Amino acid sequence: MMKTTFKMITLTAVTAISLTFAGQSFAATKNFSDISNIAAKDKIIALQEQGLVKGVSDDLFAPNNTITAAQGVQLIVNAANLNLDLVRFLVAPKATDYFKNADNNAWYANALITASVNGVVLPADLDLNQKWTREEFTYQLISTFETHSSLPMIKLAPVQINDSTELTVDYDGAIQRALSYNVVKLDEQGNFHPKAEITRAEAAEQIYNVLEYIKAHPAPSSQPDSETNAKRSPSSTSPQIPGTI
């Protein structure tokens, strides 16, 4: 990974959830007309009704279209509500500070910066036009939500994946956890199809499932340290720290 150092001031954390597919139009009151035969139809509709999913037009979702790396990053950034509100840069960052193949004027530029600042691990030579596979999207989704949404620790009982020899070794753990979270399922033959390009319907279903898991397993609320708060000056600010990406 290329590394660029910025000085930043840490602000406050904000937790919210949203989903988008970049550069596409949305009409909240009109159902998609092309998902009637899609298994995840009800989940897509639920996301649409909440204003969390966008289509390629007002009434078309294009469920079988695949997703590029740039679209996948944008989707995950918005799904986990990653943003730059938490930091202030003394020097304005550029997408090319992190990804050598990026276009600083492209629609995805801010998403790339936001992902990197928030610790989403992506290769510096990421091919933004390359189609993302099921294992790539699942790995990035689970890793991001585990970091930013306080998914509870679970006792993992590994599931037999019959096509596990096709899995990228680094992705295996995240996919096993995704199975435990019920974010993904194996097919009737016990296969995950890790190298298959992920579709918009599959990506939306994973987003819906991870949100449902978080809703059903909320992170325990933390109690403020009253002694620490009493000692803290009301006018104090967060210290300046170096942000190495």
C-alpha positions in Angstrom: 0.0 0.0 0.0 1.2 3.5 -0.8 1.5 5.6 2.4 0.7 9.3 2.7 0.9 11.1 6.1 -1.5 13.8 7.0 -2.1 15.6 10.3 -5.6 15.4 11.4 -7.9 16.3 14.3 -10.2 13.5 15.5 -13.7 14.7 16.0 -16.8 12.8 17.1 -18.0 9.4 15.9 -21.4 9.1 14.2 -23.3 5.8 13.7 -25.8 5.4 10.9 -26.5 3.1 8.1 -27.4 3.7 4.4 -26.9 2.0 1.1 -26.4 3.4 -2.4 -25.1 2.4 -5.8 -23.2 5.5 -7.0 -24.3 7.5 -10.0 -27.8 6.1 -10.3 -31.3 7.6 -9.9 -33.9 6.8 -7.3 -37.6 7.2 -6.8 -38.7 6.1 -3.3 -42.4 5.8 -4.2 -42.1 3.5 -7.3 -41.2 -0.1 -6.9 -38.6 -1.7 -9.2 -40.3 -3.6 -12.0 -37.5 -6.0 -12.8 -37.1 -7.9 -9.5 -40.3 -10.0 -9.4 -38.4 -13.2 -10.1 -35.5 -12.4 -7.8 -35.1 -14.5 -4.6 -34.1 -11.4 -2.7 -37.1 -9.4 -3.9 -38.5 -8.7 -0.5 -35.2 -7.6 0.9 -34.6 -5.2 -2.0 -38.1 -3.8 -1.6 -37.5 -3.3 2.1 -34.3 -1.4 1.5 -36.0 0.7 -1.2 -38.9 1.6 1.1 -36.3 2.8 3.6 -34.6 4.8 1.0 -31.5 2.7 1.3 -31.2 1.3 -2.2 -31.0 3.0 -5.6 -31.7 1.7 -9.1 -30.3 2.3 -12.5 -33.5 4.2 -13.3 -36.7 5.2 -11.4 -38.2 1.7 -11.9 -35.3 -0.6 -12.8 -32.9 -2.1 -10.3 -30.9 -4.3 -12.7 -30.5 -7.1 -10.2 -28.3 -9.3 -12.3 -25.8 -6.6 -13.2 -22.4 -7.1 -11.7 -20.4 -4.5 -9.6 -17.0 -3.0 -10.3 -14.4 -2.4 -7.6 -15.2 1.3 -7.6 -18.9 0.6 -7.2 -18.3 -1.9 -4.5 -16.1 0.6 -2.5 -18.8 3.3 -2.9 -21.5 0.9 -1.8 -19.6 -0.2 1.3 -18.6 3.3 2.2 -22.2 4.4 2.2 -23.6 1.2 3.8 -21.4 1.7 6.8 -21.8 5.5 6.8 -18.0 6.0 6.5 -17.2 9.7 6.2 -14.5 12.3 6.6 -16.4 14.2 9.3 -14.0 12.6 11.8 -10.9 14.2 10.5 -9.5 17.5 9.3 -6.6 17.5 6.9 -4.0 20.2 6.8 -3.4 19.2 3.2 -6.4 18.2 1.1 -6.1 14.5 0.2 -6.5 13.1 -3.3 -7.6 9.7 -4.4 -4.2 9.2 -6.1 -2.6 9.6 -2.7 -3.9 6.1 -2.0 -4.6 4.5 -5.3 -2.3 5.0 -8.2 -4.9 4.1 -10.8 -7.5 6.5 -9.5 -8.9 9.6 -11.3 -9.1 12.5 -8.8 -12.0 13.9 -10.8 -14.0 10.7 -11.0 -17.3 10.1 -9.2 -15.6 7.5 -6.9 -12.7 9.7 -5.8 -14.2 10.8 -2.5 -15.3 7.2 -1.7 -11.7 6.0 -2.2 -10.3 8.6 0.1 -13.0 8.0 2.7 -12.5 4.2 2.6 -8.7 4.6 3.1 -9.0 7.1 5.9 -11.4 4.8 7.7 -9.1 1.8 7.5 -10.7 -0.1 4.6 -7.7 -2.2 3.4 -7.5 -2.1 -0.4 -4.5 -2.6 -2.7 -2.8 0.6 -3.9 -2.9 -0.7 -7.5 -6.7 -1.5 -7.3 -8.2 -1.9 -10.7 -11.3 0.3 -10.3 -13.0 -1.2 -13.4 -12.5 -4.8 -12.4 -15.6 -6.7 -11.5 -15.7 -7.7 -7.8 -16.2 -11.4 -7.0 -18.4 -12.8 -4.2 -15.5 -13.4 -2.0 -14.0 -9.9 -2.5 -17.3 -8.1 -1.7 -18.1 -10.3 1.2 -14.6 -9.9 2.7 -14.7 -6.1 2.4 -18.3 -5.9 3.7 -17.7 -8.0 6.8 -14.3 -6.5 7.6 -15.8 -3.0 7.4 -18.8 -3.7 9.5 -16.8 -5.6 12.1 -14.6 -2.6 12.4 -17.2 0.2 12.4 -20.4 -1.4 13.6 -19.2 -3.3 16.7 -20.4 -6.7 15.6 -20.5 -8.9 18.7 -17.8 -11.5 19.2 -19.1 -15.0 18.3 -17.9 -18.5 18.9 -17.2 -19.7 15.4 -18.0 -23.2 14.4 -16.5 -23.5 10.9 -18.9 -24.5 8.1 -17.9 -27.1 5.5 -17.6 -25.2 2.2 -17.3 -27.7 -0.6 -15.6 -25.4 -3.0 -13.2 -24.0 -0.3 -10.2 -24.8 -2.5 -11.3 -21.9 -4.7 -11.3 -19.5 -1.7 -8.5 -16.9 -1.3 -6.9 -17.9 1.9 -7.0 -14.3 3.3 -10.8 -14.2 2.8 -11.7 -17.5 4.4 -12.2 -16.2 7.9 -14.4 -13.4 6.9 -16.5 -15.7 4.8 -16.9 -18.2 7.7 -18.0 -15.3 9.9 -20.4 -14.1 7.2 -22.0 -17.6 7.2 -22.3 -17.5 11.0 -23.9 -14.0 10.8 -26.3 -15.4 8.2 -25.1 -12.7 5.8 -24.4 -15.3 3.2 -25.5 -18.9 2.6 -24.1 -21.8 0.7 -26.0 -23.3 -2.2 -27.7 -26.7 -2.1 -24.4 -28.4 -3.0 -22.6 -26.6 -0.2 -20.7 -24.2 -2.5 -20.0 -20.5 -2.0 -18.8 -19.8 -5.6 -16.2 -17.4 -4.4 -14.8 -16.4 -7.8 -18.2 -15.7 -9.4 -18.8 -12.0 -10.0 -21.3 -10.6 -7.5 -24.5 -9.1 -8.7 -26.4 -6.1 -7.5 -29.1 -8.3 -6.0 -26.6 -10.4 -4.1 -24.8 -7.3 -2.8 -28.0 -5.7 -1.7 -29.1 -8.9 0.0 -25.8 -9.1 2.0 -26.3 -5.5 3.0 -29.8 -6.2 4.2 -28.7 -9.3 6.1 -25.8 -7.6 7.9 -28.1 -4.8 9.0 -30.6 -7.3 10.3 -27.9 -9.1 12.2 -26.7 -5.8 13.8 -30.3 -5.0 14.7 -30.8 -8.3 16.3 -27.4 -8.2 18.1 -26.8 -4.6 19.2 -23.5 -3.8 20.7 -23.6 -3.3 24.5 -23.8 0.4 25.4 -20.7 1.8 27.0 -21.0 3.9 30.2 -19.0 7.1 30.4 -16.2 7.4 32.9 -17.6 10.1 35.2 -14.2 10.6 36.9 -12.5 11.1 33.5 -15.3 13.5 32.4 -15.0 15.5 35.6 -11.3 16.1 35.0 -11.7 17.0 31.4 -11.9 20.7 30.6 -15.0 21.8 28.7 -12.8 23.7 26.3 -10.4 20.9 25.7 -10.1 19.6 22.1 -8.8 16.3 20.7 -5.0 16.2 20.3 -3.5 16.6 16.9 -2.3 13.2 15.7 -0.5 12.0 12.6 -2.8 10.0 10.3 -0.8 7.4 8.3 -2.7 5.7 5.5 
